[in-house]
């Protein structure tokens, strides 16, 4: 079945999908970094939205998966998928379209592997500390609504 799907995927479609996967990857990375900074900042400044349960669970889950992958020495599945699509498109895995090139420059740094393990571990510790210091509040709802009634 996988071979059949690959045969139906044209190189140009594979290249577009590779760019889409890379854009998704950059978006997830930006979300993780932004939330890692927003929780302590927002906690200190009293931002209620940082206590949204779903948002915090999503962030914590992503950080846990990223840190675990780093500790296990595995590539992110999105990286693997993007590279497979680029290979199917006939692109070298280090080449991309204009969009792909610049998004790759933002996401992929040429650093030793241990530096990523350290960075992801530090982010995971910051997330755990933020969860402990400013836990999600079930009374905080989307759009700033609180579940409490005013008298």
Secondary structure, DSSP 8 states (H G I E B T S, - for coil): -HHHHHHHS-HHHHHHHHHHHHHHHHHHHHHHHHHHHHHHHHHHHT-GGGG-HHHHHHHHHHHHHHHHHHHHT---HHHHHHHHHHHHTT--TT---HHHHHHHHHH-----HHHHHHHHHHHHHHHHHHHHHS---TTB-GGG-BS----
